Amino acid sequence: MKKMFMAAFVLTSFTLVGQETATATVKSTSLPAKNVQPRAQSPTTAPAESPEWDFVQIGVWFGVPKQTNNTDVYGIKIGVPFCGGKKKVAGLETAVLCGATDRIEGAQACIITSISKKVVGFQGSIVNFCDDVEGLQFGIINFAKNRAFQLGILNFIDNSSVPFFPIVNFRFP
């Protein structure tokens, strides 16, 4: 049991550092904006808006391929072994090691670690991190900042009157 907790801790630390490194790399490689004047277009010839969403996405690292970082998913997002992004997943996000999309509407079910800013639905893995859960967090170790309903061995909610409680913990605004 100690080995399992230690392995989960090491993998979680690795994925959090990897996610921060990928975010820093994306920020440092952005190009400066050029001062370009847009061409005037008549209202009848406006270009059609292209949808920025996918039905299926497969990621191999945080922000790799690039569309996993800036495209909504209405369907399933798969991480082999990692996936993440700043847009939302409306459906299912699953990964072998870590799923880290900012907004989930549906389910985020990964083997080792699930990380998100907002989950509306279900978040389940060995270790879960989320700012705001409107639904259920299920895992061995669960972390939330604002609100959640948690089932697990260790359950933490930062802004709660009871910040730690084993087995079941909850906070509703």
N, C-alpha and C positions, 0 to 999 in steps of 0.2 A: 504494500500500500504506500509506503514511504517513497519507493522508487517511482510509482505512478505519479504522485504529487510532484516530485522533483522533476520528472520528465515534462509534465504539463507546465510547470513554472519556467523551465528552460526554453521550451518551445514558444510559450507566450512571450517571454522576454525577447526572443529572437524575432518573432513576427512584429512586435511593437517597434523594435529598432529598425527592422527592414521597412516598415511602413513609413516611419519618420524620415529615413534616408531617401526613399523614393519620392516623398513629398518635397524634401529639400532639393533634390535633383531637378524636379519639374520646375520649382520656383526659380532656381539659379539658371536654368537654360532658356527661360522665356526671353523672347526678342523684344527690343524696345519698339514702341509703336511709331510708325511713320506718319507724317502729316500729309495725308492723302485726301484730296477733295473728292467726294462722291460724284458720280455722273448723274445728271438730272435725267429722270425717267418719267415718261408719261404714265398716268394712272392705268391706262389700258394695257401696258406692256410690263407690268411689275412681275418680277420673277416669282415662280411658285415656291412656296415654303417646302423644304424637304424635311420629312419627319426625322427627328433625332432620337430614334429608339430602335431596339432590336428585340426579337423574340427569343433568341438564344445567344448567349455570350460565353466564351471560354477564356479564362485568364490563367496566366502562368506565374505572374508576380504582380505586385501592386502597381497598377497603371500600365501593365504590359499584357496585351497590345493596347495601344493608345485609346481606342474607342471604349475600353472598359472603364476608363476614368471619367469620360465626359458624355456618355450616352445612357439614356434611361433604358431599362429592360422591362418589358411586359411579357413575362414568361419565366425563363429559367437562366440563371447565371451560375456557371460551374467554375470552380477553382481547382486547377491541377498543377501544383498543390495549393496555390494562393489565388485570391482575387480580391479586388477592392475597387472603389470608385467614389466620386463625389456626387453622382446623380442617384436616382432611386431605382429600386427593384420592386416591381409590383408582381409578385409571384413567389418564386423560390430561389434562394441563393444557397448553394451548397459548395463545400470545399473539403479537400482532403486534410489540409493543415489549418488554414485560416481564411475566413471570409470577412471582409472589412469594408462593405459598402456603407455610405453614410446614412441612407434612409431605406428602410425595408417596410413594405406594405404586403404582408403575407407571412412567409416563414424564412428564417435564416437558420439552417441546420448544417453544422460543420462538425468534423470529428474532434479536433483539438480546441480551436478558439474561434469565437464569433465576436466581432467588434462592430459597433454601429453607433451613430448619434441618436437615431430615433427608429424604434421598431413599433409598428402597429400590427400585432399578430403574435407570432411565436419566435423565440430565439432559443436555440438549444445546441449545446456542445459541452465538452468537459469544462471549459472556462468561458464565461460570457462577460462582455463589457458593453454597456450601453448607457447613454445619458438619460434617455426617456423611453420607457417601455409602456405602451398601451396594450397590454396582453400578458403573456407568460414568458418568464425566463426559466429555463429548465437545464440544470447542469450540476456538476459537483461543486463548482465555485461560481457565484454570480455577483457581479458588480453593477450598480446603477447609481446615477447621481440624483435624479429628481423623483421619479415614480416608477413603480414596478410591482408585479406579483411574482415572487420567486419561490421555486422549489429546488432544493439542493442541500448539500451538506453544510456549506458555508455561504451565507447570503448577506450582502452588504448594500445598503442604500445610504448614500452620503447625507442628503438633506432630510433625513427622517428623524422622528423623535426616538426611534429604536434603530440605530444605524447598523447593528449586527444582530442576527438571530439565526440559529441553525434550523434546518429542515424547511421552515416556511417563514417568509418575511414579505411584508407588503407596505406600500405607501400609495395612497390615492390623494390627489390634491383636493 
